[in-house]
């Protein structure tokens, strides 16, 4: 398959260059301290423990002169921000809660794709900024709704310039982490319904997690900007949830070959009619613009998060 071989060759060269640039960077950040297990009584203690982890990481960034990480961590400690988990090692992990997790009727989880890290977490193009845009739009659309949003950088997001972005290894690990998160959040709030909003490589994570999450009250899964899920049809996800798919007209991912060969690639296009998902109109924006304020994609994803399926604009 020439297209796969060309893609692998190009990515391998870029990955080698990236790893050379990163060589010699010492790992100076300590792992997070043990935190209380997720439960309703322990939720505030969990928030406090995670804030202490972020504070320790900020002190390390100041000590070693890591200016980029210092700016990012200072923002995470801003007033009113709450995190279920945090890990500063490597590219970093952070799982932020927007809204009242204990009393929400619906909880939307934003599952990001490649190139997400602590350094760009709050950018509008990445999971923290996108999660806030979703939260604001949901509450502008339905001011009285009890909806929380989780911005989930809970796995090692691959670099686009690496072969990891062509295989499902990171997604397998991410699926296990996502299952642990939702199981814990379900202990915190046993009545809330979940919506998974899965962007780009994050749709591979959700594809791997869907069957694992079938016992939990996940009733909406949206795959957008997706290169594939490694599965051929929506029925292969093994989920009772409604599965949506959308691709913006300006998204470069439409040029990614929808093949799977020798563990490379992700197979069928979820936004194609043959996959069998409900197709929502994702507008005309770029790959990084699905959660951009004012976009048609954000409007429809907010309606999916709310469970207001009849109001979603179909492709």
Secondary structure, 3 states (H helix, E strand, C coil): CHHHHHHHHHHHHHHHHHHHHHCCCCCCCCCCCCCCCCCCCCHHHHHHHHHHHHHHHHHHHHHHCCHHHHHHHHHHCCCCCEEEEEECCCCCEEEEEECCCCCCCEEEEEECCCCCCCCCCCCCCCHHHHHHHHHHHHHHHCCCCCEEEEEEECCCCCCCCCHHHHCCHHHHHHHHHHHHHHHHHHHHCCCCEEEEEEECHHHHHHHHHCCCCCCCCEEEEEEECCCCCCCCCHHHHCCCCEEEEECCCCCHHHHCCCCCECCECCCCCCCCHHHCCEEECCCCCCCCCCCCCCCHHHHHHHHHHHCCHHHCCEC
